[in-house]
Amino acid sequence: MTSPAGPAGPAPADSSSAGFDPDTLRAEIAELLGEDPEDIRDEDDLRDLGLDSMRVMHLVETWRARGARVEFADLADLGTAPTLLAWSAYLTRA
């Protein structure tokens, strides 16, 4: 009998169940910054809200533990300001 994971190993986690949708990221980042989630808009530059490199490294490690293929340098160099929408798109890429 074949395992549910198949021969190539476990299937990637569904992005919403893994917590990489904008609303889940918003709650996680708000907690890290000591802000209310409703105060963080999809297009806000997260640096302007106080997200510094040390906090980004914390997020990278947290997201890796949940199965994300994420690199600090990629988050810093997406060609746009770090926003919830940009990071969610990066984290849920195929």
NORTAMO-V358390 format. One line per field, one symbol per residue. ss: DSSP state (H for helix, E for strand, L for the rest). psi: psi as a letter, one per 40 degrees, with the letter a starting at -180 (. if undefined). A space follows every 10 residues. Layout:
ss->???
psi->???
This chain:
ss->LLLLLLLLLL LLLLLLLLLL LHHHHHHHHH HHHLLLHHHL LLLLLLLLLL LLHHHHHHHH HHHHHLLLLL LHHHHHLLLL LLLHHHHHHH HLLL
psi->hhiddideai iiihdddefe iddddddddd ddefihdeeh idehhdddee hidddddddd dddddeeigh hddddefeei ihiddddddd dei.
